[in-house]
């Protein structure tokens, strides 16, 4: 694949944004990250701090009351929040995931109706694609939407839905024409308070415990016909197009986790003494740090390049290799995050294995980045298919 140059360019505004987000994350989010994890509670204080600073959904265009930040700025926000607390980073990340289908395919009425409340911090938006028997094979979904006059009636269960129960709005994929396979799937906006909507018990998870993951259950949920996103039968196409953009946000989350773990490990090895000197003086430790930092830097470049391509695609450019590049960034950054957080635990020794130190939490949080929005095995399938077209 032949890249377009420059792959990305960081402006002074991007640098200032990073400083702003890092300062807020260090002051308002990091101090409660361990408690959020311990109690498995949604980080409401972090959400309020992000809303107050207009950092909870920076991707929403100004035309819909948003900040209008580009994809690279959105990545920087998620990265810096994840450096402090992965659960909190899912606030801006999932707001983007839930709303991109509307930005890509929704009517002007839907955009005006639903993007404004998210931009104002009055509501969050989740994405409901996966089902109990339709994870990697999302096209095998069973949730049905049947037209009834001026309404659609939805029945089915969506599983592994991030921020379910907290978000007010949900992009829901449902089968409208079963005989058409993937071409018979449509996308809809479902509201939390629609009659017939309920939620399963929160999942008891390894990591990202402050972000609730629950089933979204729809039992004869009747919604107005104008809540369809795009034309009937285009939902799966919208879902795939959405993931091209939002895989990059998972890469950013993984990048932030990796950077946070590296930063903490560097500080630790400078202070921790064994055999009469700081363990950072030992070459074996130095080599581990060098490898960790090298992977972080590589992940950052891949993530930022993918974000720039995502932005150009949203603005109308072809960017035919976005699918490959976004999958590669997500796959590489999340694999790197798992390796780096594990190495950070190793560098702290016994201290790394206890909850008094944050790298243990970071390692647990990093694991999900290899799984959601497409497992890394699926990312490799996506990449290979792009290469073999």
C-alpha positions as CSV (number, residue, x, y, z in Angstrom):
1,X,0.0,0.0,0.0
2,X,1.3,3.4,-0.9
3,X,0.9,6.0,1.9
4,X,-0.1,9.6,1.4
5,X,2.4,12.0,2.9
6,X,2.3,13.5,5.4
7,X,0.5,10.7,7.3
8,X,-0.5,13.1,10.0
9,X,0.6,16.5,11.4
10,X,0.2,17.7,15.0
11,X,-0.6,21.3,15.3
12,X,0.0,23.7,18.2
13,X,-3.7,23.2,19.1
14,X,-3.2,19.5,19.4
15,X,-0.3,20.1,21.7
16,X,-2.3,22.5,23.9
17,X,-5.2,20.0,23.9
18,X,-2.8,17.3,25.2
19,X,-1.6,19.5,28.0
20,X,-5.2,20.4,28.9
21,X,-6.4,16.8,29.0
22,X,-3.4,15.5,30.9
23,X,-3.7,18.2,33.5
24,X,-7.5,17.4,34.0
25,X,-6.8,13.7,34.0
26,X,-4.1,14.0,36.6
27,X,-6.1,16.3,38.8
28,X,-9.7,15.0,38.5
29,X,-9.5,11.4,37.2
30,X,-6.4,9.6,38.3
31,X,-7.0,10.1,42.0
32,X,-10.2,8.1,41.9
33,X,-9.2,5.5,39.3
34,X,-8.4,2.8,41.9
35,X,-11.6,3.4,43.7
36,X,-13.6,3.3,40.5
37,X,-12.0,-0.1,39.8
38,X,-12.5,-1.4,43.3
39,X,-16.2,-0.4,43.5
40,X,-17.0,-1.2,39.9
41,X,-18.9,2.0,39.7
42,X,-19.4,4.3,36.7
43,X,-16.9,7.3,37.1
44,X,-19.6,10.0,37.4
45,X,-17.1,12.5,38.8
46,X,-14.9,11.9,35.8
47,X,-17.8,12.3,33.4
48,X,-18.8,15.6,35.0
49,X,-15.2,16.9,34.8
50,X,-15.0,15.9,31.1
51,X,-18.3,17.6,30.4
52,X,-17.3,20.7,32.2
53,X,-14.2,20.9,30.0
54,X,-16.1,19.9,26.8
55,X,-13.9,16.8,26.5
56,X,-16.7,14.1,26.7
57,X,-17.6,14.1,23.0
58,X,-15.2,16.4,21.2
59,X,-15.8,14.7,17.8
60,X,-19.4,16.1,17.4
61,X,-19.4,18.9,14.7
62,X,-20.1,22.5,15.6
63,X,-23.3,22.4,13.5
64,X,-24.8,20.1,16.2
65,X,-23.5,22.1,19.2
66,X,-20.2,20.1,19.5
67,X,-16.6,21.2,19.7
68,X,-15.9,20.0,16.1
69,X,-12.5,18.5,17.0
70,X,-10.9,16.3,14.3
71,X,-10.2,12.6,14.7
72,X,-6.6,13.2,15.8
73,X,-7.8,15.5,18.6
74,X,-10.3,12.9,19.7
75,X,-7.6,10.2,19.8
76,X,-5.4,12.5,22.0
77,X,-8.3,13.0,24.4
78,X,-8.9,9.3,24.7
79,X,-5.2,8.5,25.0
80,X,-4.6,11.0,27.8
81,X,-7.7,10.0,29.8
82,X,-6.8,6.3,29.4
83,X,-3.3,7.0,30.7
84,X,-5.1,7.9,34.0
85,X,-8.2,5.6,33.9
86,X,-9.2,3.3,31.1
87,X,-12.8,3.1,32.3
88,X,-13.1,6.9,32.1
89,X,-11.6,6.9,28.6
90,X,-14.6,4.9,27.4
91,X,-16.8,8.0,27.9
92,X,-15.4,9.9,24.9
93,X,-14.7,6.7,23.0
94,X,-18.2,5.2,23.3
95,X,-19.9,8.5,22.7
96,X,-18.1,8.5,19.4
97,X,-18.9,4.8,18.7
98,X,-22.6,5.4,19.3
99,X,-22.9,8.5,17.2
100,X,-20.7,7.8,14.2
101,X,-23.5,5.7,12.5
102,X,-25.7,8.8,12.7
103,X,-22.9,11.1,11.4
104,X,-22.3,8.7,8.5
105,X,-25.8,7.7,7.5
106,X,-28.4,9.4,9.7
107,X,-30.9,12.0,8.4
108,X,-30.5,15.6,9.2
109,X,-33.4,15.3,11.7
110,X,-31.7,12.5,13.6
111,X,-28.4,14.4,13.8
112,X,-30.2,17.5,15.2
113,X,-32.3,15.5,17.6
114,X,-29.6,13.2,19.1
115,X,-26.2,14.8,18.7
116,X,-27.0,18.0,20.5
117,X,-27.9,16.3,23.9
118,X,-24.6,14.3,23.7
119,X,-22.6,17.4,22.9
120,X,-24.2,19.3,25.8
121,X,-23.4,16.5,28.2
122,X,-27.0,15.7,28.8
123,X,-26.8,12.1,27.4
124,X,-24.4,9.4,26.4
125,X,-24.7,7.2,23.3
126,X,-23.8,3.5,23.2
127,X,-23.5,1.0,20.3
128,X,-25.5,-2.3,20.2
129,X,-24.2,-4.7,17.6
130,X,-23.1,-8.0,19.4
131,X,-25.5,-10.7,20.6
132,X,-25.1,-13.8,22.7
133,X,-24.6,-15.9,19.5
134,X,-23.3,-13.2,17.2
135,X,-20.0,-11.8,18.3
136,X,-17.2,-12.0,15.7
137,X,-19.9,-13.2,13.3
138,X,-22.1,-10.1,13.8
139,X,-24.0,-10.7,10.6
140,X,-25.6,-13.8,12.3
141,X,-27.6,-11.5,14.6
142,X,-31.2,-12.5,15.6
143,X,-32.6,-9.2,16.8
144,X,-35.6,-8.4,14.6
145,X,-37.2,-5.2,13.6
146,X,-40.6,-5.4,12.0
147,X,-42.4,-2.5,10.3
148,X,-45.8,-1.7,11.7
149,X,-47.2,1.4,9.9
150,X,-45.3,4.4,11.1
151,X,-43.3,2.4,13.6
152,X,-40.8,-0.3,13.9
153,X,-41.1,-3.0,16.6
154,X,-37.8,-4.4,17.9
155,X,-37.3,-7.7,19.7
156,X,-34.0,-9.2,20.7
157,X,-31.0,-9.1,23.1
158,X,-27.7,-7.3,22.6
159,X,-24.8,-8.4,24.6
160,X,-21.5,-6.8,25.8
161,X,-22.8,-3.3,25.5
162,X,-20.5,-0.7,26.9
163,X,-22.0,1.8,29.3
164,X,-25.4,0.1,28.9
165,X,-27.9,1.5,31.5
166,X,-25.9,4.7,31.8
167,X,-26.3,5.9,28.2
168,X,-29.6,7.4,27.2
169,X,-29.3,6.5,23.5
170,X,-28.3,3.3,21.6
171,X,-27.5,2.6,18.0
172,X,-29.1,-0.8,17.5
173,X,-28.5,-3.2,14.6
174,X,-31.5,-5.4,13.8
175,X,-32.6,-7.8,11.0
176,X,-35.4,-6.3,8.9
177,X,-35.2,-8.7,5.9
178,X,-34.0,-12.1,7.1
179,X,-33.8,-13.6,3.6
180,X,-31.2,-10.9,2.6
181,X,-28.5,-11.9,5.1
182,X,-26.1,-9.0,5.9
183,X,-28.0,-6.9,3.4
184,X,-31.2,-7.3,5.4
185,X,-29.8,-5.6,8.5
186,X,-30.9,-2.0,9.4
187,X,-29.7,0.4,12.1
188,X,-32.0,2.3,14.5
189,X,-31.8,4.7,17.5
190,X,-33.4,3.2,20.6
191,X,-33.8,5.3,23.7
192,X,-33.2,4.0,27.3
193,X,-36.8,5.0,28.3
194,X,-38.6,3.4,25.3
195,X,-41.2,1.0,26.7
196,X,-39.9,-2.6,26.5
197,X,-36.2,-1.7,26.9
198,X,-34.5,-3.3,29.9
199,X,-30.9,-4.2,30.9
200,X,-29.3,-7.3,32.2
201,X,-27.2,-7.5,35.3
202,X,-23.8,-5.8,35.1
203,X,-21.0,-8.2,34.0
204,X,-18.4,-9.0,36.6
205,X,-15.3,-8.3,34.5
206,X,-11.5,-8.6,34.7
207,X,-10.9,-4.9,33.9
208,X,-12.6,-1.6,32.9
209,X,-14.8,-2.2,35.9
210,X,-15.9,1.4,36.0
211,X,-17.6,1.1,32.6
212,X,-20.8,-1.0,33.0
213,X,-21.2,-3.8,30.5
214,X,-24.7,-5.2,30.3
215,X,-27.2,-6.8,28.0
216,X,-29.7,-4.5,26.3
217,X,-33.0,-6.4,26.1
218,X,-35.8,-5.3,23.7
219,X,-39.3,-6.8,24.2
220,X,-41.7,-5.4,21.7
221,X,-40.0,-2.0,21.7
222,X,-42.0,0.3,19.4
223,X,-40.2,3.2,18.0
224,X,-41.1,5.8,15.3
225,X,-40.2,4.9,11.8
226,X,-38.0,8.0,11.4
227,X,-35.5,6.6,13.9
228,X,-34.0,4.3,11.3
229,X,-30.4,5.3,10.5
230,X,-30.0,5.4,6.7
231,X,-32.0,3.3,4.3
232,X,-33.5,0.0,5.2
233,X,-31.0,-2.8,4.7
234,X,-27.9,-0.6,5.0
235,X,-27.3,-1.1,8.7
236,X,-24.5,-3.7,8.4
237,X,-22.7,-1.5,5.8
238,X,-23.0,1.4,8.3
239,X,-21.7,-0.8,11.1
240,X,-18.6,-1.8,9.2
241,X,-17.9,1.8,8.1
242,X,-18.3,2.9,11.7
243,X,-15.7,0.4,12.9
244,X,-13.2,1.7,10.4
245,X,-13.3,4.9,12.3
246,X,-13.8,3.7,15.9
247,X,-11.1,1.0,15.9
248,X,-8.8,3.9,16.1
249,X,-10.3,5.0,19.4
250,X,-9.5,1.6,20.9
251,X,-6.0,2.0,19.6
252,X,-5.9,5.3,21.4
253,X,-7.2,3.7,24.6
254,X,-4.5,1.0,24.4
255,X,-1.9,3.6,23.7
256,X,-2.8,5.6,26.8
257,X,-2.7,2.5,29.0
258,X,0.7,1.6,27.6
259,X,2.0,5.1,28.2
260,X,0.7,5.2,31.7
261,X,2.3,1.9,32.6
262,X,5.6,2.9,31.0
263,X,5.6,6.2,32.9
264,X,4.9,4.6,36.2
265,X,7.6,1.9,35.6
266,X,10.2,4.5,34.7
267,X,9.5,6.4,37.9
268,X,9.6,3.2,40.0
269,X,12.9,1.8,38.7
270,X,14.6,5.2,39.4
271,X,13.6,4.9,43.1
272,X,13.6,1.2,43.9
273,X,17.0,0.0,45.1
274,X,18.4,-3.5,45.2
275,X,22.0,-4.6,45.6
276,X,22.8,-1.0,46.8
277,X,21.7,0.9,43.7
278,X,18.5,1.8,41.7
279,X,17.3,-1.1,39.7
280,X,17.2,1.3,36.7
281,X,21.0,1.0,36.7
282,X,20.8,-2.6,35.6
283,X,21.1,-3.3,31.9
284,X,18.4,-6.0,31.9
285,X,15.9,-3.4,33.3
286,X,17.1,-0.8,30.8
287,X,16.5,-3.1,27.9
288,X,13.0,-3.8,29.1
289,X,12.2,-0.1,29.3
290,X,13.7,0.5,25.9
291,X,11.5,-2.2,24.3
292,X,8.5,-0.8,26.1
293,X,9.1,2.7,24.9
294,X,9.8,1.6,21.4
295,X,6.5,-0.2,21.2
296,X,4.7,2.8,22.6
297,X,6.2,5.1,20.0
298,X,5.4,2.7,17.2
299,X,1.8,2.4,18.4
300,X,1.4,6.2,18.7
301,X,2.6,6.7,15.1
302,X,0.2,4.0,13.8
303,X,-2.7,5.3,15.8
304,X,-2.2,8.9,14.8
305,X,-1.8,8.0,11.1
306,X,-5.0,6.0,11.2
307,X,-6.8,8.9,12.9
308,X,-5.7,11.3,10.2
309,X,-7.0,8.9,7.5
310,X,-10.2,8.6,9.5
311,X,-10.6,12.3,9.5
312,X,-9.9,12.6,5.7
313,X,-12.5,9.9,5.1
314,X,-15.1,11.8,7.1
315,X,-14.4,14.8,5.0
316,X,-15.0,12.9,1.8
317,X,-11.6,11.7,0.7
318,X,-11.4,8.1,-0.6
319,X,-8.7,6.8,1.8
320,X,-9.2,3.3,0.5
321,X,-6.7,1.8,2.9
322,X,-8.5,3.1,6.0
323,X,-9.9,-0.4,6.8
324,X,-6.5,-1.9,6.8
325,X,-4.7,0.9,8.7
326,X,-7.4,1.2,11.4
327,X,-7.4,-2.6,11.9
328,X,-3.6,-2.6,12.0
329,X,-3.4,0.3,14.5
330,X,-6.0,-1.3,16.8
331,X,-4.3,-4.7,16.6
332,X,-0.7,-3.4,17.1
333,X,-1.5,-0.9,19.8
334,X,-3.6,-3.4,21.9
335,X,-1.0,-6.2,21.6
336,X,1.6,-3.6,22.6
337,X,-0.4,-2.4,25.6
338,X,-0.8,-6.0,26.9
339,X,2.9,-6.6,26.6
340,X,3.9,-3.2,28.1
341,X,1.5,-3.4,31.0
342,X,2.7,-7.0,31.7
343,X,6.3,-5.8,31.6
344,X,5.5,-2.9,34.0
345,X,4.1,-5.4,36.5
346,X,7.2,-7.5,36.1
347,X,9.5,-4.5,36.7
348,X,7.6,-3.7,40.0
349,X,8.0,-7.3,41.1
350,X,5.8,-8.3,44.0
351,X,4.5,-4.7,44.2
352,X,3.3,-4.8,40.7
353,X,1.0,-7.7,41.6
354,X,-0.9,-5.9,44.3
355,X,-3.6,-3.3,44.0
356,X,-1.7,-0.7,45.9
357,X,0.1,0.1,42.6
358,X,-1.7,1.0,39.4
359,X,0.1,-1.2,36.9
360,X,-1.9,-4.2,38.1
361,X,-5.1,-2.4,37.1
362,X,-3.6,-1.3,33.9
363,X,-2.7,-4.8,32.9
364,X,-6.2,-6.0,33.6
365,X,-7.7,-3.1,31.7
366,X,-5.4,-3.6,28.7
367,X,-6.7,-7.1,28.0
368,X,-10.1,-6.0,26.7
369,X,-8.4,-3.8,24.0
370,X,-7.4,-7.0,22.3
371,X,-11.0,-8.3,22.3
372,X,-13.6,-5.6,21.8
373,X,-14.5,-3.8,18.6
374,X,-13.3,-7.0,16.9
375,X,-10.8,-9.4,18.4
376,X,-7.2,-9.1,17.2
377,X,-7.7,-12.4,15.4
378,X,-10.6,-10.7,13.5
379,X,-8.4,-7.7,12.8
380,X,-5.8,-10.0,11.2
381,X,-8.6,-11.4,9.0
382,X,-9.6,-7.9,8.1
383,X,-6.1,-6.9,7.2
384,X,-5.4,-10.1,5.2
385,X,-8.6,-9.7,3.2
386,X,-7.6,-6.1,2.3
387,X,-4.2,-7.3,1.1
388,X,-5.6,-10.1,-1.0
389,X,-8.4,-8.1,-2.7
